[in-house]
Amino acid sequence: MIVNLVSFLRSIISYLKEKLMSVIAFAKNWNGKFKNSTYELVSYTKNLASQLNTQLIVVSIGEVKEEELKSLGKYGAERIISVNDSQMNTLTSRVYAQVISELAEKEGADTIVMSDNESGKAIAPRISVKMKAGMASAVLELPISMNPFVVKKGAFSGKALEYVQIDSPVKVITIAKNCFGFIEDQVDVSIEEFSSHLDAALFKIQVLEEEKQTNKVNLADADIVVSAGRGMRSPDNWGVVEELADVLGAATACSRPVSDEGWRGHEEHVGQTGKVIAPNLYFAAGISGAIQHVAGISRSKCIVAINTDPEAPIFGVADYGIIGDVMEVLPKLTEAVRNSK
Amino acid sequence: MKILVCISNVPDTTTKVKFKEDNTLFDDSGVQWIINPWDELALTRALELKEDAGNSVDEVCVIHVGGAQTDATLRKALAIGADKAFRIDACAADAYYVAGQIASYLKENPFDIVFSGIESSDYNGSSVGAMIAEFMDYSGVSSVTSVNLDGDDVILYRAIPGGKQKIKTGVPLVAVVQKGIAKEPRIPAMRGIMMARKKPLEVIAATEMEMLTKSIKFELPKAKGACKMIDLENVEELVKLLKNEAKVL
């Protein structure tokens, strides 16, 4: 009888504990709007929370309209906590980390997840220190196991995969773009407002100006990327690259020698020391495919290589290849895409 | 003003990655070690700031957490132009641990600006710089592509989706830097290599610090299938395959 009572109480305690623990997803907005990566984050964390048998709390910081917040409900965000404060529209990692940690403590969250992008890279490490939470970045799928907590991530710049075990009670992870996809799970959304009383001294960062290329597809988010290398021979030849990108609605990119020569801006450099991207379709035009370049594109779903040299290493990682001069092939390809529409 | 650049010791970018002991450890046999590419760019920019007479940068130092085998990499940083190097004598196996070690040094030996590369090309943690900022309660700016000084203020550009922001902030500051911060890494000249032998490389004992994560296993990515070749005269075929077979158009 006593034994039964004890085990009964134990099960209640463990039940309450599970209920208290929760998963927090930090949904970053840019100028009040969410991006595809945010919806993927919600999908990922919703599935993580159901595996952990716990609830998902989505946290939004800065001014976001109710309608935009509710759009997260399509992927399972039942409970959203919005810190709808115009003072926080600008990303200040210190402030964001403070607010998220405060909420995590209040809600008893033990797993905090965000996208692996400019904001995640700035905020997640700060939360790690604040909450003494082990961190893993650019995670590639749902955790391999929950207890111990093990995640799979890229290592050696795309040349290997690493399994990382996080031993601390609270965990912080960032997830790589296109690691999970979207699973529709329409729910009713409840939105709670939260305000944090922060020391003004924390807002030390002053944004003087902002430059945005509004007419171009953003490389990090692009589904299709047309990238070109030294095979283009001159920066004056880039018209054919831009035309193909245009008809595909793609972003343009380049190899390292091209950006080092100043033919294209460094923000277009894709590879180990530049941007690491994971589009659905990647065109490598006149790029030989050095190991450092491949490191930046290996998570692309489909790679098309165009090169005059049939021995170029890029054909070793490509799905489709054309042997030929880019100046001849690219205009033909543009034409073929146009005709197929 | 004093600038500290965090240095990570990583395998050369051309290294063919292998593992040993049942894929639990990186096989470093025959590996050439280099300064992490982003850290090398950060050091280059720090030295440019020091050399510009309009700035008042007195000293550029480098700090690293690692064993004695990594001293060659620190000597290279000195040869490039750093004034002093500090090595915290410990194994760098967890970002929280590494950042904590550097922060405990900084608490005793303050610097105005700390530079850290956006990630290391080995374990790609992307976290040490921002962790140091939090341990120290400093301001921090991440994804930095340009740094200039304006008296006591720092003017930075940081990358945002599809653009950049110009930011002004004071010191102390941790700037987590990426490609663009310097045009290309500086190569040590013979004179620099000679001088580096005489520059101080101080070894510092590690402080008590927890590790929160561990690497348990590695694997190599799955090999790709064969590349399907398409004739130059038949690019329409490629468009069809991308639509119907790969389903990416």
Interface residues (C-beta under 8 A of the other chain):
Chain A: W30 K35 L91 S93 R94 A97 D116 N117 E118 K121 A122 I123 A124 P125 R126 S128 V129 K130 K132 A133 G134 M135 A136 S137 A138 V150 K153 G154 A155 F156 S157 G158 K159 A160 L161 E162 Y163 V164 Q165 I166 D167 S168 T174 K204 I205 Q206 V207 L208 E209 E210 E211 K212 Q213 T214 K216 N218 A220 D221 I224 L248 S259 D260 H266 E267 H269 Q272 T273 G274 K275 N280 L281 A290 I291 Q292 A295 S298 K301 C302 V304 A305 F315 G316 V317 A318 D319 Y320 G321 I322 I323 G324 E328 V329 K332 L333 A336 V337 N339 S340
Chain B: P11 T13 T14 T15 K16 V17 F19 F26 P37 W38 D94 A95 Y96 A99 I118 S121 D122 Y123 N124 G125 S126 S127 V128 G129 A130 M131 A133 E134 F135 S139 G140 V141 S142 S143 T145 I155 R158 A159 I160 P161 G162 G163 K164 Q165 K166 I167 K168 T169 G170 V176 K179 G180 E184 E210 M211 L212 T213 K214 S215 I216 K217 F218 E219 L220 P221 K224 G225 C227 K228 M229 I230 D231 L232 V235 E236 L238 V239 K240 L241 L242 K243 A246 V248 L249
